[in-house]
Amino acid sequence: MNYRHAFHAGNFADVFKHVALLGLLDALRAKPAPFCYVDTHAGRGIYDLRGDSAQRTGEFRDGVARVLQAGDLPPTLADYAQRIRAFGADADGDLMRYPGSPLLARDLLRADDRAILCELQDEEAAALRAALHGDARCAVHERDGYAALKALLPPAQKRGLVLIDPPFEAQGAEFEAIAQALTPALARWPNAIYAIWYPIKLRETITPFHRWLGSEVGKADVLVTELLHPGNTPLRLNGCGLAILNPPWQFDTWLATWLPNLARLLAAGSDPTTRIEWVRR
Ligand SMILES: C[S@@+](CC[C@H](N)C(=O)[O-])C[C@H]1O[C@@H](n2cnc3c(N)ncnc32)[C@H](O)[C@@H]1O
């Protein structure tokens, strides 16, 4: 595997995914019963934005940096910006580090909540363990996240969230791997929220996955949200999406309170569009 998230940490796709992730976790925290957060592709937890990888692509400058530089943010984006600053800004407010999904989620765990974090690459898994400083609520599994869904679900906590955030090196074949893992996962833990991130290059590669979500995944409601840049070429990332199974109540309404605003901030002179749509309800 060649993928290293350090090249992409804090880019527009991370911002979109992480703001939505915080909202999903907030919704779980609205009830007192403990929940379990499962991250199938966890990454290393924290990324050095001053390091070679992040500096070489500079992707974070068109992502998180734009949000942090913006003046008037809606409350959801202001909360995200505050969390990011707390993780990685120096005394002058310059961003040095960017947190990945496991560390953002850990901040929202209560005493009885738990996290299961899977990461296949040994270096990334070791870095994640170090970043968690022995937090007993979080278990790092150095293993295939798809296989872990079969082996580790359902957790003892009856409620929870599964984030599936693969590198998509396999492109269209990744959707097949997701579908193969989701089917048994839903059978074992049908009431969990599942959030699946996907890149948008060619729309044609996404459509069959949406069709499958609409017809094949049991009784789950499926909400799709996307952040799109104009263009339809396989050569670059034209946008990204999240398919959310069993979304929290009124999650579509909540998304609409900040997503168009984020799209304008990240637009970089182009004309981005957003999508919030039920694939199945
Ligand atoms: C997109 S990154 C994850 C980013 C992270 N979820 C976040 O939001 O900060 C994908 C990660 O999955 C890891 N990975 C790739 N294939 C995997 C697999 N089959 N199981 C678990 N981890 C995998 C990669 O090493 C990489 O760190």
The ligand as an SDF file (V2000), in Angstrom:
LIG
                    3D

 27 29  0  0  0  0  0  0  0  0999 V2000
   -8.0020    8.0140    4.5520 C   0  0  0  0  0  0  0  0  0  0  0  0
   -6.8840    7.4090    5.7400 S   0  0  0  0  0  0  0  0  0  0  0  0
   -7.7650    7.5040    7.2450 C   0  0  0  0  0  0  0  0  0  0  0  0
   -7.9560    8.8610    7.7670 C   0  0  0  0  0  0  0  0  0  0  0  0
   -8.6840    8.9210    9.0900 C   0  0  0  0  0  0  0  0  0  0  0  0
   -9.9000    8.1250    9.0760 N   0  0  0  0  0  0  0  0  0  0  0  0
   -9.0270   10.3460    9.4180 C   0  0  0  0  0  0  0  0  0  0  0  0
  -10.1350   10.8040    9.0810 O   0  0  0  0  0  0  0  0  0  0  0  0
   -8.1980   11.0060   10.0210 O   0  0  0  0  0  0  0  0  0  0  0  0
   -6.9320    5.6840    5.4600 C   0  0  0  0  0  0  0  0  0  0  0  0
   -6.0580    4.8730    6.3910 C   0  0  0  0  0  0  0  0  0  0  0  0
   -6.4440    3.5030    6.2450 O   0  0  0  0  0  0  0  0  0  0  0  0
   -5.2940    2.6880    6.3520 C   0  0  0  0  0  0  0  0  0  0  0  0
   -5.6790    1.4200    5.7020 N   0  0  0  0  0  0  0  0  0  0  0  0
   -5.6180    1.0810    4.3990 C   0  0  0  0  0  0  0  0  0  0  0  0
   -6.1940   -0.1190    4.1840 N   0  0  0  0  0  0  0  0  0  0  0  0
   -6.6630   -0.5340    5.3890 C   0  0  0  0  0  0  0  0  0  0  0  0
   -7.3910   -1.6660    5.8170 C   0  0  0  0  0  0  0  0  0  0  0  0
   -7.7660   -2.6260    4.9570 N   0  0  0  0  0  0  0  0  0  0  0  0
   -7.7220   -1.7600    7.1180 N   0  0  0  0  0  0  0  0  0  0  0  0
   -7.3480   -0.8040    8.0180 C   0  0  0  0  0  0  0  0  0  0  0  0
   -6.6540    0.3020    7.6580 N   0  0  0  0  0  0  0  0  0  0  0  0
   -6.3200    0.4360    6.3650 C   0  0  0  0  0  0  0  0  0  0  0  0
   -4.2110    3.4950    5.7080 C   0  0  0  0  0  0  0  0  0  0  0  0
   -2.9400    3.0940    6.1810 O   0  0  0  0  0  0  0  0  0  0  0  0
   -4.5800    4.9240    6.1300 C   0  0  0  0  0  0  0  0  0  0  0  0
   -3.9100    5.2860    7.2980 O   0  0  0  0  0  0  0  0  0  0  0  0
  1  2  1  0
  2  3  1  0
  2 10  1  0
  3  4  1  0
  4  5  1  0
  5  6  1  0
  5  7  1  0
  7  8  2  0
  7  9  1  0
 10 11  1  0
 11 12  1  0
 11 26  1  0
 12 13  1  0
 13 14  1  0
 13 24  1  0
 14 15  1  0
 14 23  1  0
 15 16  2  0
 16 17  1  0
 17 18  1  0
 17 23  2  0
 18 19  1  0
 18 20  2  0
 20 21  1  0
 21 22  2  0
 22 23  1  0
 24 25  1  0
 24 26  1  0
 26 27  1  0
M  CHG  2   2   1   9  -1
M  END
$$$$
